[in-house]
Amino acid sequence: MTVVELPIEIDQERIEDFCRDRGIRKLSVFGSVLRDDFDPVNSDVDVLAEFESGALNGIGLKYFGYGPELASILGRKVDFCSRLNEHIKATVQQQAIPIYERS
C-alpha cells in the first residue's frame, strides 16, 4: 500500500509543516488504516513518530498535544506514539507506511 492508496486524506503540506516544527524526521501510519477492516467513520489512525536527536529535550507536556494536533490535520482521532512495545515493534516497523520522511 502507498500513501495514495490510504483510506484517509493526507494534506502533505500540513503534515510536512507539523513534522518540521516538531523535529520529527519520519512519520508513519500503521494498524487498521492499512487493513480492510478500517472504518472510515469510527476508526482512529495509529501514527508512529521518529524524532530527530534531541528534538524532545525540554518539550515536556507539549508532547501530549501532538496527537490532537495531528488529529486536526487528518480529520480523525489519532493514536500518536514514538515508542513501540517490544512485542509488536518488528511487525509495526515492517508494515508501517511513511507519510513524511525528512530527506
N, C-alpha and C positions, 0 to 999 in steps of 0.2 A: 504494500500500500504506500502511496505517496501523499504528500500534503494536499495535493489537488483532489485526491480521492476521499479525503476525510469527510465524514458526515456533518461537519461543523464548518462555519465560515471563519477563515483566518485573515484578519486585516494585517498583512505583513508589515506595513509601515508602523502601525501602532505597536506590534509585537517587538519590532526592532528597537523602537524608542524605549519601550518598557525594559528590555533586556540591557541595552546600553546604559541607561540611567541607573541600573542596579548592579552592574558588574557581572551580569550573567553571560557566560561565554557560550552556553548551549542550553536550549530549552526544548524538551521533547514531550510528546504525549504518549501515553501507554494505557493499557487496560481496555475497558469496554468500548471506548471510542474507536478502537481498531477491530472490533468484532461485530458480527451480525446481530448480537443481542443489544446493541446500543439503542437506547430510546431517545430520539431527538427532543422529546418534550421533558422527560424526567431524569435522564442520566446526567451525572456530572462528568467532568473531564479530569482525568488524572494527569498531572504535569510534574515532570522531573526537571529541576534546575541544577545546572552545574555552574558554580561561581568561579570567577577569576580569583586567583590567590589574593587573600587579604580583603576581598570585597565585603565580607561580613564583619570585619573588625569594627567594633563600635556601633553596629547597626541596631542592636538591642531589639526592642519590641516592634520596630518598624517592619521587621521580617514577617511578622504575623499579619501584616496588612497586604503583603504581596499577593496572596491568594484572592482576596476580594477585589484587589485592583485588576488582576488578570481576568477575573470573572466578569468584570465590567467591559473588558475588551472583547472577550469571547462570547459574551451574552448568555452565559450559563454558569452554574456553580462549578468551582474548581477545587480539587484536592491538590494542593501545592506542596511539594516536598523537595528536599535537597539531599536526603539520605534515604537509603532503602534498607529494609530488613534483609539480613543476610540470606534468609530462606528464599527470597524472591528476586534478589539483586541480579543474578545472572540471566534469568528469564526476562526480566524487565529490560535490562540493557540490550539484550538480543532483539527484542520485539519493538522497542520504542522507536518512534518516528520523530526526528528533529524537525521543529518548526522554526527554529532560529539557531544559527551557529556562527559565532564570530570568526571571521576569516583572518 
